[in-house]
Amino acid sequence: MKGKAVALFAAVALIAAGCGGASPETAGPSEGIQVHGDWTIDVYDEDGTLDQHVEFSNALLTSGGQWLASVVTGGLTAGTWGIIARDQNNDPGAPCGDGASVCQNSNVDVSVAGGAFTLSAAFDATRAGVVEVVETQTWSCPSDSAPAACDENAAIANLFTGTTLPETIAIEAGQTFDVQVEISFTTG
């Protein structure tokens, strides 16, 4: 599935290039390509009861646009994906692990359907904390690397999409939270 996500990126970039697309940072209101991230975070109590359901959107980060251009032009090999949930200041206040400043999951499920791809991950809260910022992350390697060898242990991390949440999500120790982000592309 990860290869399909990279192929999707390549197809989108070719469409944008063929349409005279501009980068997301310079695109006008009716030109270029748009990258959308639609997020869902569900927080569950220890007994499996849904405690919170939050939906919001985010956008392509500058570093994500640079990464995408490097992959499409052959400068980098795309690797695995990750999801990051953290507090706004990167303080050790994230609910994952003792003293962790971020909740990071690189064991992300990737599925591709209908011109979009979806990243899904689950987190266990080992202590109380807050989630205020979310980001998608991808790893990349030099262009002569095999994609299968390009993971968080052997690659360069790149932030792709991200946003500050409209409202802080408070999470208690023992809760779990599932994160899903659908990344889609539009032109025009």
NORLINUR-V903615 format. One record per backbone hydrogen bond with DSSP energy under -1.0 kcal/mol. NH is the residue of the N-H (numbers start at 1). CO is the residue of the C=O. If there is no record, write none. Layout:
# NORLINUR-V903615
nh,co
NH,CO
NH,CO
This chain:
# NORLINUR-V903615
nh,co
5,1
6,2
7,3
8,4
9,5
10,6
11,7
12,8
13,9
14,10
15,11
16,12
17,13
18,14
19,15
20,17
21,16
26,23
27,23
31,28
34,186
36,184
37,58
38,182
39,56
40,180
41,54
42,178
43,52
44,176
45,49
48,45
51,43
52,43
54,41
56,39
58,37
59,162
61,160
65,61
66,62
67,63
68,64
69,65
70,66
71,67
72,68
73,69
74,71
75,70
76,70
77,141
79,139
80,150
82,137
83,105
84,135
85,103
86,133
93,91
94,100
100,97
103,85
105,83
109,120
111,118
113,116
116,113
117,183
118,111
119,181
120,109
121,179
123,177
125,175
126,95
127,95
129,171
130,93
131,169
132,86
133,86
134,163
135,84
136,161
137,82
138,158
139,80
140,156
141,77
145,142
149,146
150,147
151,149
154,151
156,140
158,138
160,136
162,59
163,134
165,132
169,131
171,129
174,125
175,172
176,44
177,123
178,42
179,121
180,40
181,119
182,38
183,117
184,36
186,34
188,32
